[in-house]
């Protein structure tokens, strides 16, 4: 698991906070215009999805790449473990 990117938790946290902030900004602008708060939040959720994909494209790509790398590492480790349990592959002493 040492190959897992260290920046993934940070990037994921920043991305989630940015998405919530985007919804909050849209809802705030709509409520300042006179739209009821519940309706403004619902519209913020609906508008925030495509807007977030456009505005946060670079961060989204970093998070996606980090998750793909982590999943690749986990699949490789799982395959190695299964091979060891079957007795097919040599035991990896560096993991112990």
C-alpha positions as protocol buffer text, in pm:
chain_id: "A"
residue {
  index: 1
  type: UNK
  ca { x: 0 y: 0 z: 0 }
}
residue {
  index: 2
  type: UNK
  ca { x: 303 y: 229 z: 1 }
}
residue {
  index: 3
  type: UNK
  ca { x: 230 y: 314 z: -365 }
}
residue {
  index: 4
  type: UNK
  ca { x: -100 y: 479 z: -270 }
}
residue {
  index: 5
  type: UNK
  ca { x: -81 y: 854 z: -338 }
}
residue {
  index: 6
  type: UNK
  ca { x: -52 y: 1052 z: -16 }
}
residue {
  index: 7
  type: UNK
  ca { x: -243 y: 1345 z: -161 }
}
residue {
  index: 8
  type: UNK
  ca { x: -566 y: 1152 z: -227 }
}
residue {
  index: 9
  type: UNK
  ca { x: -730 y: 1221 z: 113 }
}
residue {
  index: 10
  type: UNK
  ca { x: -637 y: 1590 z: 88 }
}
residue {
  index: 11
  type: UNK
  ca { x: -765 y: 1622 z: -270 }
}
residue {
  index: 12
  type: UNK
  ca { x: -1086 y: 1436 z: -190 }
}
residue {
  index: 13
  type: UNK
  ca { x: -1153 y: 1656 z: 113 }
}
residue {
  index: 14
  type: UNK
  ca { x: -1088 y: 1975 z: -84 }
}
residue {
  index: 15
  type: UNK
  ca { x: -1312 y: 1852 z: -365 }
}
residue {
  index: 16
  type: UNK
  ca { x: -1601 y: 1771 z: -131 }
}
residue {
  index: 17
  type: UNK
  ca { x: -1572 y: 2103 z: 51 }
}
residue {
  index: 18
  type: UNK
  ca { x: -1558 y: 2288 z: -281 }
}
residue {
  index: 19
  type: UNK
  ca { x: -1871 y: 2110 z: -404 }
}
residue {
  index: 20
  type: UNK
  ca { x: -2061 y: 2194 z: -84 }
}
residue {
  index: 21
  type: UNK
  ca { x: -1938 y: 2555 z: -104 }
}
residue {
  index: 22
  type: UNK
  ca { x: -2057 y: 2579 z: -463 }
}
residue {
  index: 23
  type: UNK
  ca { x: -2406 y: 2462 z: -364 }
}
residue {
  index: 24
  type: UNK
  ca { x: -2404 y: 2709 z: -71 }
}
residue {
  index: 25
  type: UNK
  ca { x: -2301 y: 3000 z: -294 }
}
residue {
  index: 26
  type: UNK
  ca { x: -2573 y: 2924 z: -550 }
}
residue {
  index: 27
  type: UNK
  ca { x: -2832 y: 2890 z: -271 }
}
residue {
  index: 28
  type: UNK
  ca { x: -2713 y: 3213 z: -106 }
}
residue {
  index: 29
  type: UNK
  ca { x: -2736 y: 3409 z: -431 }
}
residue {
  index: 30
  type: UNK
  ca { x: -3084 y: 3273 z: -499 }
}
residue {
  index: 31
  type: UNK
  ca { x: -3205 y: 3347 z: -147 }
}
residue {
  index: 32
  type: UNK
  ca { x: -3069 y: 3704 z: -170 }
}
residue {
  index: 33
  type: UNK
  ca { x: -3273 y: 3745 z: -487 }
}
residue {
  index: 34
  type: UNK
  ca { x: -3585 y: 3641 z: -295 }
}
residue {
  index: 35
  type: UNK
  ca { x: -3618 y: 3269 z: -361 }
}
residue {
  index: 36
  type: UNK
  ca { x: -3728 y: 3071 z: -52 }
}
residue {
  index: 37
  type: UNK
  ca { x: -3435 y: 2898 z: 120 }
}
residue {
  index: 38
  type: UNK
  ca { x: -3553 y: 2539 z: 64 }
}
residue {
  index: 39
  type: UNK
  ca { x: -3611 y: 2602 z: -306 }
}
residue {
  index: 40
  type: UNK
  ca { x: -3276 y: 2782 z: -330 }
}
residue {
  index: 41
  type: UNK
  ca { x: -3094 y: 2485 z: -175 }
}
residue {
  index: 42
  type: UNK
  ca { x: -3269 y: 2240 z: -408 }
}
residue {
  index: 43
  type: UNK
  ca { x: -3183 y: 2451 z: -711 }
}
residue {
  index: 44
  type: UNK
  ca { x: -2828 y: 2484 z: -576 }
}
residue {
  index: 45
  type: UNK
  ca { x: -2799 y: 2106 z: -564 }
}
residue {
  index: 46
  type: UNK
  ca { x: -2929 y: 2067 z: -919 }
}
residue {
  index: 47
  type: UNK
  ca { x: -2720 y: 2351 z: -1063 }
}
residue {
  index: 48
  type: UNK
  ca { x: -2413 y: 2267 z: -853 }
}
residue {
  index: 49
  type: UNK
  ca { x: -2361 y: 1925 z: -1014 }
}
residue {
  index: 50
  type: UNK
  ca { x: -2285 y: 2036 z: -1372 }
}
residue {
  index: 51
  type: UNK
  ca { x: -2130 y: 2363 z: -1255 }
}
residue {
  index: 52
  type: UNK
  ca { x: -1895 y: 2174 z: -1024 }
}
residue {
  index: 53
  type: UNK
  ca { x: -1793 y: 1943 z: -1305 }
}
residue {
  index: 54
  type: UNK
  ca { x: -1697 y: 2246 z: -1514 }
}
residue {
  index: 55
  type: UNK
  ca { x: -1535 y: 2461 z: -1247 }
}
residue {
  index: 56
  type: UNK
  ca { x: -1356 y: 2185 z: -1055 }
}
residue {
  index: 57
  type: UNK
  ca { x: -1241 y: 1981 z: -1355 }
}
residue {
  index: 58
  type: UNK
  ca { x: -872 y: 1968 z: -1260 }
}
residue {
  index: 59
  type: UNK
  ca { x: -941 y: 1869 z: -901 }
}
residue {
  index: 60
  type: UNK
  ca { x: -1193 y: 1611 z: -1018 }
}
residue {
  index: 61
  type: UNK
  ca { x: -932 y: 1457 z: -1248 }
}
residue {
  index: 62
  type: UNK
  ca { x: -675 y: 1439 z: -965 }
}
residue {
  index: 63
  type: UNK
  ca { x: -925 y: 1268 z: -735 }
}
residue {
  index: 64
  type: UNK
  ca { x: -1030 y: 1025 z: -1008 }
}
residue {
  index: 65
  type: UNK
  ca { x: -668 y: 941 z: -1090 }
}
residue {
  index: 66
  type: UNK
  ca { x: -587 y: 889 z: -722 }
}
residue {
  index: 67
  type: UNK
  ca { x: -885 y: 660 z: -672 }
}
residue {
  index: 68
  type: UNK
  ca { x: -795 y: 461 z: -984 }
}
residue {
  index: 69
  type: UNK
  ca { x: -436 y: 419 z: -864 }
}
residue {
  index: 70
  type: UNK
  ca { x: -554 y: 308 z: -519 }
}
residue {
  index: 71
  type: UNK
  ca { x: -796 y: 56 z: -672 }
}
residue {
  index: 72
  type: UNK
  ca { x: -522 y: -74 z: -901 }
}
residue {
  index: 73
  type: UNK
  ca { x: -289 y: -123 z: -603 }
}
residue {
  index: 74
  type: UNK
  ca { x: -560 y: -299 z: -405 }
}
residue {
  index: 75
  type: UNK
  ca { x: -644 y: -531 z: -697 }
}
residue {
  index: 76
  type: UNK
  ca { x: -275 y: -617 z: -741 }
}
residue {
  index: 77
  type: UNK
  ca { x: -237 y: -691 z: -368 }
}
residue {
  index: 78
  type: UNK
  ca { x: -554 y: -905 z: -372 }
}
residue {
  index: 79
  type: UNK
  ca { x: -428 y: -1101 z: -674 }
}
residue {
  index: 80
  type: UNK
  ca { x: -93 y: -1159 z: -504 }
}
residue {
  index: 81
  type: UNK
  ca { x: -266 y: -1279 z: -188 }
}
residue {
  index: 82
  type: UNK
  ca { x: -487 y: -1519 z: -383 }
}
residue {
  index: 83
  type: UNK
  ca { x: -182 y: -1655 z: -568 }
}
residue {
  index: 84
  type: UNK
  ca { x: -2 y: -1707 z: -237 }
}
residue {
  index: 85
  type: UNK
  ca { x: -303 y: -1883 z: -87 }
}
residue {
  index: 86
  type: UNK
  ca { x: -320 y: -2116 z: -389 }
}
residue {
  index: 87
  type: UNK
  ca { x: 54 y: -2173 z: -365 }
}
residue {
  index: 88
  type: UNK
  ca { x: 110 y: -2045 z: -720 }
}
residue {
  index: 89
  type: UNK
  ca { x: 340 y: -1754 z: -655 }
}
residue {
  index: 90
  type: UNK
  ca { x: 645 y: -1701 z: -439 }
}
residue {
  index: 91
  type: UNK
  ca { x: 577 y: -1561 z: -94 }
}
residue {
  index: 92
  type: UNK
  ca { x: 643 y: -1186 z: -77 }
}
residue {
  index: 93
  type: UNK
  ca { x: 856 y: -1140 z: 237 }
}
residue {
  index: 94
  type: UNK
  ca { x: 866 y: -761 z: 200 }
}
residue {
  index: 95
  type: UNK
  ca { x: 499 y: -732 z: 302 }
}
residue {
  index: 96
  type: UNK
  ca { x: 561 y: -895 z: 644 }
}
